[in-house]
């Protein structure tokens, strides 16, 4: 686990650590998924509805569970997207950045993106000085 990771709460951090240990998985898919799912009390408490631990995959039917709210659904969609680029057919608009990031969870969604795509999200501090020279 990176030392500079941002967590929404202690419950978020504890859930993330427990899920990574429980699944014994060390992939960027697992890290980004469980980090995102851990953002909400609802998604943490219903993780078994949205992730199939036996088959190690997401469960899209969980999007339609009765416990889902607009906020938990947004978190679930983001987590599914971090897992495999999932976009629900017929509701594609809900998975656009315009809809997903229009929430207070946006800073944490960016953190999930950093986890999922570490090779593309490296700090570019060295390039800043090059740019400043050009100005």
N, C-alpha and C positions, 0 to 999 in steps of 0.2 A: 504494500500500500504506500502510495506517495505520501510524503510528510506534509505537503502543502494542500491536501484535499480539503474542500469546504463541505461541511455538513450542516444541515438545517437544524439539527438538534442531536442530543445524545442518543435518543431513541433511533434516529436515522443512522447514526454511526454504528450503534450496537447491532442493528438489524443487518446492515451491510456486512459487517465482520462475520456475523453468525451465518449468513447465507453463503458467503464465500467459503467458510469452513465446512459448512454442512454439505455443500455440493462438491467440495474438494476440486473445484474447477479454477483454473488460472488462465482463463481466456479473457480477452477484451470484451467479448460478448457478454459473459457472465458478470464481469465487473460493472459494465455500463448498465446492464439490465437491472441488477439488484441494487445498485446505487440509486437508479431512478425510481424503482418501485418503493424503496425505503423512504421516499419523501413524505408520504402520507400515512396517517394512522390507518385509513381504510385499506389502502393497497398493501401495507405491511400485514394487516390482520387477515387479508384474503389472498395472500400470495399463492396459496394452493389452488385458487380459482383461475389464476392467470398464468401459472407456470406448472407444467407437468414434470414433477421431479423424477418420476419413474422413467419417462422417455427423454428427459433432458431437453424440453422444448417449450415454447410458448403455447398458451391455450387461448386462441382468439375468441372462443365462445365466452370467455370471461368478461369481454367487453359489454356483454348484455346481461350480466348478473344484476339482480335487484339492488344490491348494495352500492352500485356504481353511481357517482354523482358527476356533474360536469367536470369538476376538478380532478377526481380520481380517474375518470375516463381519459382526460388529457394526459395525465401521468402514465396511465397504462399504454396509451397510443405511443407516447414518446419511448417508453421502455421497449415496446414491441418493435418500433422502428430501429432502436439501437441494437436489438437482437439480430434482425435480418432484413431491415428495410421495409417491414410490414406496413401496408396501407390497406385499410378496409375498403373492399370494393363496394361502390355505391355511396360511400361516405369519404371519398378521397379528400374533399375540402377540409375535413377535420384534421388531417395530418400535414397540412401545409405549415410552414414556419409562421405565417400570419396568424393562424389559429393556435398552434401549440405554444408559441412564445408570448402570447398575450396573457400572461399570468405572472404572479409573484414567484413562480417556480423557475422562471427563465434563467436566472443566474446558475441554478443547479443543473438545468438542462445543458447549459454550456459546459459545465464540469463533466457531465456524462459524455458529451461529444469529445472532450479532451481524452477521456478514458477509452472511448471506443476507437478513436483515430489518433493515437499518440504520434504516429509518424508524420501526420499532417499538422499537428497542433503544437509544434515546438515553438518555444519563445524565439522571437526574431530580434532580440536586443542588438545583435551585431549589425543587422541591416538598418537599424534606426540611425546609426552614425553615418552610414553610407548615404542615406537619404538626406540627412541634415547637411552634408557636404555639398549636395547638389543644389540646395536652396540658396 
